[in-house]
Amino acid sequence: MLEHLRQQDPEVAAAVSAELNRQRNGLEMIASENAVSESVLETLGTVLTNKYAEGYPAKRYYGGNEHVDVAETLAIERAKHLFGAEHANVQPHCGSQANMAAYFALAEPGDKIMALDLAHGGHLTHGSRVNFSGKLYSFIPYGVSRETETLDLDQIRELALQERPKIILAGFTAYPRSIDFAEFKKIADEVGAYLMVDMAHIAGLIAAKLHPDPIAVADVVTSTTHKTLRGPRGGLILCRTEDRLRPNNKKNLAQRIDSAVFPGIQGGPLMHVIAAKAVAFGEALHSDFIKYQHQVIANAKELSSALIEEGLRVVSGGTDNHLVLVDLTPVGIFGQEASTKLDNVGIHSNKNLIPFDERKPTDPSGLRLGTPVLTTRGLCEPEMRRVASLIAQTLKANNESELNRIRSEVRQLTEAFPLYANLDYNHDR
Ligand SMILES: *Cc1c(COP(=O)(O)O)cnc(C)c1O
């Protein structure tokens, strides 16, 4: 494979091939990553990338869209079916753009939006000062409770009553517990706010019905397609058709979402990615996908209890989803050094703030670990115990020979659970 690329541009080909090896030979535990199927990969590398298709199926600005229309319509219909949504927009290039379009459809610049504090697990696009969201809107952060490290809905309700935001946003980036969206809906109703859910991390669990459902209660649900959902890198927006707060608006909610995406913030859609989203949604409708998501959660729970047995502290005491947030303080090492050490033995994770962290984001007290990729590779509970032990050994290791031994154990595990066994970027087929 890659025969043309290897001939024409060996430098790029070498980088691509080296990345395949890196993915194969490491234990990928970055909670926001996954490994797509070969069908999704194939679709991404097709001539659909050539097509300009500004607009929506059957309402395009250029001609020649009859085939990409089929692909986009399949993606829309499958997304609606998978999540039980009234309307789907599959064009956002990524999760950040899905959020931008949702804000544009629901609020005016300067309006108040309530979202989880970034230091407690919120996302960059939920009001960071360096992001468009924090520059354009007035974000009001809510937090988790100090005792339980979980969402404090009473506090959130009080804050909402005080601030009367236009949007209440739920759905996070580093929150290991399930989210009671129905409770958020009650609060939104009480203060006359829209409820927006950003399910970027947990979309796969929601598709498999293993997490409380936001689609039934939220006005707008945004997502990525590449995290637990295991599709190509991209964004997705689901919404109701009618605007329940402003039913007399000239345009209904679905129309406002569509025009916020195009022409509001994007030009031509990435048709090769949209076709790959259709493939991924098709996979997610299959019963194997539910089994996979069950295992993702079972693995995270096993990893969490094994890490606790190894002497680490797990934020909130455990997990309900695909990720574990670890407090490294008990082992006397911090996020920066821990993630570097783990990278060096082939275990990839990311340093992360923990709630009420007294350290800086550049070297926080925590580490975020996820199970989606390892589960895609076929690792189960017994391997999670081994991985937890390797992580603890690495954090405590203080000499090179110990680290070498751990590195070779990691390698044994990755060889026992191969990734993309049929891909060969270095030889013709
Ligand atoms: C990952 C993520 C996003 C953004 O996704 P990108 O595709 O990286 O832009 C948005 N919201 C949440 C909660 C996320 O975790």
PDBQT file of the ligand as one rigid body, heavy atoms in Angstrom, charges set to zero:
ROOT
HETATM    1  C1  LIG A 501     -12.871  16.849  22.065  1.00  0.00    +0.000 C 
HETATM    2  C2  LIG A 501     -13.934  17.773  22.509  1.00  0.00    +0.000 A 
HETATM    3  C3  LIG A 501     -14.372  18.824  21.696  1.00  0.00    +0.000 A 
HETATM    4  C4  LIG A 501     -13.710  19.305  20.429  1.00  0.00    +0.000 C 
HETATM    5  O1  LIG A 501     -13.361  18.459  19.497  1.00  0.00    +0.000 OA
HETATM    6  P1  LIG A 501     -12.333  18.804  18.323  1.00  0.00    +0.000 P 
HETATM    7  O2  LIG A 501     -12.766  17.855  17.276  1.00  0.00    +0.000 OA
HETATM    8  O3  LIG A 501     -10.985  18.564  18.872  1.00  0.00    +0.000 OA
HETATM    9  O4  LIG A 501     -12.537  20.236  17.920  1.00  0.00    +0.000 OA
HETATM   10  C5  LIG A 501     -15.473  19.565  22.135  1.00  0.00    +0.000 A 
HETATM   11  N1  LIG A 501     -16.050  19.308  23.316  1.00  0.00    +0.000 NA
HETATM   12  C6  LIG A 501     -15.633  18.342  24.141  1.00  0.00    +0.000 A 
HETATM   13  C7  LIG A 501     -16.331  18.116  25.427  1.00  0.00    +0.000 C 
HETATM   14  C8  LIG A 501     -14.542  17.552  23.777  1.00  0.00    +0.000 A 
HETATM   15  O5  LIG A 501     -14.112  16.612  24.619  1.00  0.00    +0.000 OA
ENDROOT
TORSDOF 0
